[in-house]
Amino acid sequence: MPLTEPYDDNLSQEEQVVAVPAAGDLADVAAAGGLGDPPHPQTAADGGADAGTADAQTPADPDAEQTPDAEQTPEPDTEQTPEPEPSLPEPVRQRIVSLTAAVLPGLPGDEVPVPLRRVAKFAPNRRARLGAPVIAAQLAADPLFRQRVTARVLADAGDLGAAVVDGTAPAAADPVEVAALAYLARPRGWRQLIEASGAAVRAEADTAVVAELVRQAEQRANRADHDRAVARVEADKLRDELARVREELGQLREESRQLARALRESQARERRASELLATERGRAARAAADADAELRRARARLAEAEAAAGVARASAKEARSVDDARLWLLLETIGQAAVGLRRELALDPVEKLPADFVADSFADSSTATSTGAAARARDTDDPARLDQLLALPRAHLVVDGYNVTKRGFGEMSLEQQRKRLITGLGGIAAQTGDEVTVVFDGAERMHGLPPTPRGVRVLFSRKGETADELIRRLVRAEPPGRAVVVVSSDREVADGVRRHGAYPLGADSLLRRLSRS
């Protein structure tokens, strides 16, 4: 049998008597627009007679006495202002949302409001938690949806739902459950049921709070009693300890007086010893100062003597080394030249010495050459002239490093210039077998040099000395008669080495020779 909709304070008297349709008829009613929004009071008054005759024969008030002219007399056209939704306690609101969320998937799809269709697809444990605001708003704004939910909730509630609809909720029932059912069913006096449930919930909360406060007060009282007993025991211990400490303090004061007397005596002895020690320290300091002064003078004399001896040894060693080197090199050059000439010419022994033949050959070659050859020999930038000089036995090639590199490789960095020149000189040394020395300006040895090729000597001028001066020293150190070739475009260098018997050539001769290699 169909359930009649419970009393709702927000609905007119005509709407209160409309029968709640069964679940199968809700779609037809919704399609007809009969339960969408509450009808306007004027429309309800105009159609009250037909609705009361055709659809519901039950009068609005069954206890009221019917008069013959009741159906013909229309009710006065009074507009009822709906009362606002009551303020629900939080447990009641959560229970209402939980009941609605539980029955929401069971409703047909066309009976579920559009805002709740997505919520109906949520998992059961998420539906009430995530869709609570939308469900609560839809229950308050859509009476038709609330009626559909109420029908299913009351069916699931059984006897308790029927009792709530009749307005006689059992006293032993859960007030939260009663308030939730009353909000959905809305029988007569449902607001009083919700207020009573809220009062019961608040009373339970207040009772729990009071019980918790009483329990905490009892705990604090028990702790206070325990702390008082502990403090009393500790006070007794402290009194005993204070008596013992006072006794020890008296003993310590007596010991302190004795120690102070002994300390004063020891301090007096220490002062006397300090005075004697200061006197002895003064004497020792004077003696040590005299000894240090004498030692410094002795060390200074010793250093001077050692320096003089070192200078003398170095001078003697250097002079002897230079003499030995010049003598050995002269003898080696003469010997190799003589052996080479004897082997190539196969000359018989003659009255002249080999040095005479070398001097004569140098003189003949300088006078018997053709005009073109003489012009070429006089050209200091001719690489052929360089080849002629390097072909002499035991020739020594001395190169002014930066003078050559800046003329030929000036666009490179200094490191790249040095690397390229040294590499090229290594090829010349390997081809001719001559001694090659390259001189660079520099106060100390540079970093980043390539490995020195065999037969090439790399020198850097010392601090306060230029590469030109070092080249002159090298030329002066050579024995007279040895072929020394100096490559530099500096005129002062060329004039200086020419006076000492060397052969000066321009930097272009070496650059052409290197490019040809």
C-alpha positions in Angstrom: 0.0 0.0 0.0 1.4 3.5 -0.8 2.8 5.6 2.0 1.4 9.1 2.4 4.0 11.8 2.5 4.6 13.0 6.1 3.8 16.4 7.2 6.1 19.2 6.0 5.9 22.7 7.4 7.3 24.1 4.1 4.4 22.6 2.0 0.8 23.9 1.6 -2.1 22.0 2.9 -3.1 20.8 -0.5 0.4 19.4 -1.1 0.4 17.6 2.2 -2.4 15.2 1.1 -0.8 14.2 -2.1 -0.1 10.5 -2.0 3.5 9.4 -2.3 3.7 7.3 -5.5 5.4 4.0 -5.6 8.9 3.6 -7.0 7.6 2.7 -10.5 5.3 5.7 -10.8 7.9 8.3 -9.8 9.3 8.6 -13.4 5.8 9.3 -14.8 5.1 11.9 -12.1 8.4 13.6 -12.7 7.8 13.7 -16.5 4.4 15.3 -15.9 6.0 18.0 -13.8 3.8 17.4 -10.8 6.6 17.0 -8.1 9.4 19.1 -9.5 8.8 22.4 -7.6 6.0 23.2 -5.1 3.0 24.7 -7.0 2.2 28.3 -6.7 -0.5 28.9 -4.0 -2.8 30.6 -6.6 -2.6 27.5 -8.8 -3.3 25.2 -5.9 -6.3 27.3 -4.9 -7.8 27.3 -8.4 -7.5 23.6 -8.9 -8.2 22.4 -5.4 -11.7 21.2 -6.1 -10.7 19.1 -9.1 -7.6 17.7 -7.4 -9.6 16.8 -4.3 -12.3 15.1 -6.3 -10.2 13.2 -8.8 -7.0 12.2 -7.2 -7.5 12.3 -3.4 -10.9 11.7 -1.7 -9.3 12.2 1.7 -10.0 15.6 3.1 -7.1 17.8 4.3 -8.2 17.3 7.9 -9.9 14.0 8.5 -11.3 15.1 11.9 -12.9 18.3 10.4 -16.7 18.2 9.9 -17.7 18.3 6.2 -20.4 20.8 5.2 -22.4 20.6 2.0 -20.9 23.8 0.7 -17.3 22.9 1.6 -16.3 21.8 -1.9 -17.9 24.8 -3.6 -16.3 27.3 -1.1 -12.7 27.9 -2.1 -10.1 28.5 0.5 -8.8 32.0 0.9 -5.9 32.9 -1.4 -3.2 33.1 1.2 0.5 32.7 0.3 2.5 30.7 2.9 6.1 31.6 3.4 8.2 28.4 3.8 10.2 28.3 7.0 14.0 28.1 6.7 15.8 24.8 7.0 16.6 24.0 10.7 20.2 24.0 11.9 21.2 20.3 12.1 23.7 18.9 14.6 26.8 17.5 12.9 26.0 13.9 13.8 22.5 14.2 12.4 23.7 15.9 9.2 26.3 13.1 8.7 23.6 10.4 9.3 21.2 12.0 6.7 24.0 12.2 4.1 25.0 8.6 4.9 21.4 7.3 4.5 20.9 9.2 1.2 24.3 8.0 -0.1 23.3 4.4 0.7 20.0 4.5 -1.3 21.3 6.7 -4.1 22.6 3.9 -6.4 19.2 2.1 -6.0 17.3 5.0 -7.6 16.6 4.8 -11.4 18.9 7.0 -13.4 16.1 9.4 -14.5 15.1 9.9 -10.8 18.6 11.0 -9.7 19.1 14.8 -10.0 21.8 15.8 -12.5 24.2 17.1 -9.8 24.1 13.7 -8.0 24.5 11.4 -11.0 28.2 11.6 -10.9 28.2 11.1 -7.1 26.0 8.0 -7.4 28.9 6.3 -9.4 31.4 6.8 -6.5 32.5 3.9 -4.4 30.4 3.4 -1.2 33.2 4.6 1.1 33.7 7.8 -1.0 30.1 8.6 -1.8 29.1 10.1 1.6 32.5 11.7 2.2 33.0 13.5 -1.2 29.4 14.1 -2.1 28.1 15.4 1.3 27.8 19.1 0.3 25.9 18.2 -3.0 23.6 15.7 -1.3 22.7 18.1 1.6 22.0 20.9 -0.9 19.8 18.7 -3.1 17.8 17.3 -0.1 17.0 20.9 1.0 16.2 22.3 -2.5 14.4 19.3 -4.2 11.3 18.0 -2.3 10.6 15.4 -5.0 14.1 13.9 -4.6 13.7 14.0 -0.8 10.4 12.1 -1.1 12.0 9.4 -3.3 14.9 9.0 -0.9 12.4 9.0 2.1 10.4 6.2 0.6 13.4 3.9 0.4 14.9 5.0 3.7 11.6 4.4 5.6 11.3 1.0 3.9 14.8 0.0 5.1 14.2 1.5 8.6 11.2 -0.8 9.3 9.3 -0.2 12.6 11.4 2.7 13.6 10.6 4.5 10.3 6.9 3.9 10.8 7.1 5.2 14.4 8.9 8.3 13.2 6.2 8.9 10.5 3.5 8.5 13.2 5.3 11.0 15.4 5.8 8.5 18.2 9.5 7.8 18.3 10.6 5.1 20.9 12.4 6.5 23.9 15.1 3.9 23.6 15.8 4.7 19.9 19.0 6.5 18.9 18.2 10.2 18.9 20.5 10.8 15.9 18.7 8.1 13.9 15.3 9.5 14.9 16.4 13.0 13.9 17.7 11.9 10.5 14.5 9.9 9.7 12.4 12.9 10.9 14.3 15.3 8.7 13.7 13.1 5.6 10.1 12.0 6.4 9.1 15.4 8.0 6.0 14.3 9.9 4.1 16.7 12.1 6.4 18.1 14.8 9.6 17.0 12.9 11.4 20.1 13.9 10.8 19.4 17.6 12.2 15.9 17.0 15.3 17.4 15.5 15.7 19.9 18.3 15.2 17.2 20.9 17.8 15.0 19.0 20.2 18.0 19.0 19.6 18.5 22.7 20.2 14.8 23.4 23.4 14.9 21.3 24.7 18.0 23.0 23.7 16.5 26.4 25.7 13.3 25.6 28.7 15.5 24.4 28.4 17.6 27.5 28.2 14.5 29.7 31.3 13.0 28.0 33.1 16.3 28.4 32.1 16.5 32.1 33.2 12.8 32.6 36.5 13.5 30.9 37.0 16.6 33.1 36.2 14.6 36.3 38.5 11.9 35.2 41.3 14.4 34.6 40.6 16.1 37.9 40.9 12.8 39.7 44.1 12.0 37.9 45.5 15.4 38.9 44.4 14.9 42.5 46.1 11.5 42.5 49.3 12.9 41.0 49.2 15.7 43.5 48.9 13.2 46.4 51.8 11.2 45.0 53.9 14.3 44.4 53.2 15.5 48.0 54.3 12.1 49.4 57.4 12.1 47.3 58.2 15.7 48.3 57.8 14.9 51.9 60.3 12.0 51.6 62.7 14.1 49.6 62.5 16.9 52.2 63.4 14.4 55.0 66.4 13.3 52.9 67.4 16.9 52.2 67.3 17.7 55.9 69.6 14.8 56.7 71.9 15.7 53.9 71.9 19.3 55.1 73.0 18.2 58.6 75.8 16.1 57.1 76.9 18.9 54.8 77.1 21.3 57.7 79.3 19.0 59.6 81.6 18.5 56.6 81.6 22.3 56.1 82.9 22.8 59.6 85.7 20.3 58.9 86.5 21.9 55.6 86.7 25.3 57.2 89.3 24.0 59.7 91.3 22.4 56.9 91.0 25.6 54.9 92.5 27.7 57.7 95.4 25.2 58.0 95.9 25.2 54.2 95.8 29.0 54.1 98.6 29.2 56.7 100.7 26.7 54.8 100.0 28.6 51.6 101.3 31.9 53.1 104.5 30.2 54.2 105.0 28.6 50.8 104.3 31.9 49.0 107.0 33.6 51.1 109.5 30.9 50.2 108.5 31.1 46.6 109.1 34.9 46.5 112.6 34.4 47.9 113.3 31.7 45.4 111.9 33.9 42.6 114.2 36.8 43.5 117.2 34.4 43.4 116.0 33.0 40.1 115.6 36.4 38.6 119.1 37.3 39.6 120.6 34.2 38.1 118.5 34.6 34.9 119.9 38.1 34.4 123.4 36.8 34.7 122.6 33.9 32.3 120.9 36.3 29.8 124.0 38.5 29.7 126.3 35.6 29.2 124.0 34.2 26.5 123.9 37.5 24.8 127.6 37.8 24.7 127.9 34.2 23.4 125.3 34.9 20.7 127.1 38.0 19.6 130.4 36.2 19.4 128.7 33.3 17.6 127.2 35.7 15.0 130.5 37.3 14.4 132.1 33.9 13.9 129.3 32.8 11.6 129.6 35.9 9.6 133.4 35.4 9.2 132.8 31.8 8.3 130.1 32.7 5.7 132.4 35.3 4.1 135.2 32.7 4.0 132.9 30.1 2.5 131.6 32.5 -0.1 135.1 33.6 -1.1 136.2 30.0 -1.4 133.1 29.1 -3.4 133.7 32.0 -5.8 137.2 31.0 -6.2 136.3 27.3 -6.8 133.6 28.3 -9.2 135.9 30.6 -11.1 138.7 28.1 -11.3 136.3 25.3 -12.3 134.6 27.5 -15.0 137.9 28.6 -16.4 139.2 25.1 -16.5 136.0 23.8 -18.0 136.0 26.5 -20.7 139.6 25.9 -21.5 139.1 22.1 -21.6 136.0 22.4 -23.8 137.7 24.8 -26.2 140.8 22.7 -26.4 138.9 19.5 -26.9 136.5 21.0 -29.5 139.4 22.5 -31.4 141.3 19.2 -31.5 138.2 17.3 -32.4 137.4 19.7 -35.3 140.9 19.6 -36.6 141.1 15.8 -36.4 137.8 15.2 -38.1 138.6 17.7 -40.8 142.0 16.1 -41.5 140.6 12.6 -41.5 137.8 13.5 -43.9 140.1 15.3 -46.3 142.6 12.4 -46.2 139.9 9.9 -46.9 138.2 11.8 -49.7 141.2 13.1 -51.5 143.6 10.2 -50.9 146.5 12.6 -50.8 150.0 11.5 -50.1 151.8 13.0 -47.2 153.1 16.4 -48.0 155.2 19.0 -46.3 152.3 21.3 -45.5 150.1 20.7 -42.4 146.3 20.0 -42.8 145.5 23.4 -41.4 147.4 25.0 -44.2 145.4 23.1 -46.8 142.1 24.1 -45.1 143.1 27.7 -45.1 144.2 27.5 -48.7 141.0 25.8 -49.8 138.9 28.5 -48.0 141.0 31.2 -49.8 140.7 29.5 -53.2 137.0 28.9 -52.9 136.4 32.5 -52.1 138.4 33.8 -55.1 137.6 31.2 -57.8 133.8 31.3 -57.6 131.7 32.7 -60.4 130.1 36.1 -60.3 126.7 34.7 -59.6 128.0 32.5 -56.8 129.8 35.4 -55.2 126.7 37.5 -55.3 124.7 34.7 -53.7 127.4 34.1 -51.0 127.2 37.8 -50.1 123.4 37.6 -49.7 122.9 37.0 -46.0 119.3 35.8 -46.5 120.2 33.1 -49.1 119.5 29.6 -47.7 122.2 28.2 -50.1 124.8 30.3 -48.1 123.5 28.7 -44.9 123.8 25.2 -46.4 127.5 26.0 -47.5 128.4 27.1 -43.9 126.6 24.1 -42.3 128.5 21.8 -44.6 131.7 22.8 -42.9 133.1 20.3 -40.5 131.9 20.6 -36.9 129.9 23.8 -37.7 128.0 25.4 -34.8 124.6 27.0 -35.7 123.5 29.7 -33.1 120.0 31.1 -33.6 118.5 34.3 -32.1 115.1 32.6 -31.2 112.6 35.4 -30.9 114.2 37.4 -33.7 113.5 34.6 -36.1 110.0 33.5 -34.8 108.6 37.0 -34.7 109.7 37.6 -38.2 108.3 34.3 -39.5 105.5 33.3 -37.1 104.5 36.5 -35.4 100.8 35.7 -35.5 101.3 32.7 -33.2 101.7 32.7 -29.4 105.2 32.7 -27.9 104.7 29.0 -26.9 103.7 28.0 -30.4 106.6 30.1 -31.9 109.2 28.3 -29.7 107.7 24.9 -30.5 107.7 25.4 -34.2 111.3 26.8 -34.3 112.8 24.1 -32.1 111.0 21.3 -34.1 112.5 22.7 -37.4 116.0 23.1 -35.9 115.8 19.4 -34.8 115.4 18.4 -38.5 118.4 20.5 -39.5 120.5 18.9 -36.7 119.4 15.4 -37.8 120.3 16.2 -41.5 123.7 17.9 -41.0 124.9 16.4 -37.7 126.0 19.9 -36.6 125.7 21.5 -33.2 122.6 23.7 -32.9 122.0 26.2 -30.2 118.8 28.4 -30.0 118.8 31.4 -27.6 115.6 33.0 -26.2 115.1 36.1 -24.0 113.9 35.1 -20.5 114.7 35.6 -16.9 114.0 32.0 -16.1 113.2 28.8 -18.0 109.8 28.9 -19.7 107.1 26.3 -19.2 105.3 24.5 -22.1 108.5 23.7 -24.1 108.3 20.7 -26.4 110.8 17.8 -25.8 114.2 19.1 -27.1 115.3 17.2 -30.2 118.6 15.4 -30.3 121.4 17.8 -31.2 119.5 21.0 -30.3 120.4 23.0 -27.3 117.8 25.5 -25.9 119.1 28.4 -23.8 117.4 31.3 -22.0 119.1 34.4 -20.9 119.5 35.1 -17.2 117.9 37.9 -15.3 119.6 41.2 -16.3 121.0 39.7 -19.5 119.6 39.8 -23.1 119.7 37.0 -25.7 122.2 39.2 -27.8 124.7 39.2 -24.9 124.3 35.5 -24.5 124.9 34.9 -28.2 128.2 37.0 -28.0 129.3 35.0 -25.0 128.7 31.8 -27.0 130.7 33.1 -30.0 133.6 34.3 -27.8 133.7 30.8 -26.1 134.3 29.1 -29.4 138.0 28.3 -30.4 139.4 30.4 -33.3 139.0 28.7 -36.6 135.7 26.9 -35.9 132.8 27.6 -38.2 130.2 29.4 -36.0 127.0 30.5 -37.9 124.8 33.1 -36.1 121.3 33.6 -37.5 119.8 37.0 -36.5 118.5 40.1 -38.3 119.7 42.4 -35.6 122.6 44.4 -37.1 124.3 44.9 -33.7 124.4 41.2 -33.2 125.7 40.6 -36.7 128.5 43.2 -36.2 129.4 41.9 -32.8 129.8 38.3 -33.8 131.6 39.1 -37.0 134.4 40.8 -35.0 134.9 37.4 -33.2 135.2 35.4 -36.4 131.6 34.1 -36.7 129.4 34.1 -39.9 126.3 36.2 -39.4 123.2 35.4 -41.5 119.7 37.0 -41.7 116.6 35.4 -40.2 115.1 34.9 -43.7 117.8 32.5 -44.7 116.8 30.1 -41.9 113.1 30.6 -42.5 113.5 29.7 -46.2 115.6 26.7 -45.2 112.9 25.6 -42.7 110.1 26.1 -45.3 112.1 24.0 -47.8 112.4 21.2 -45.3 
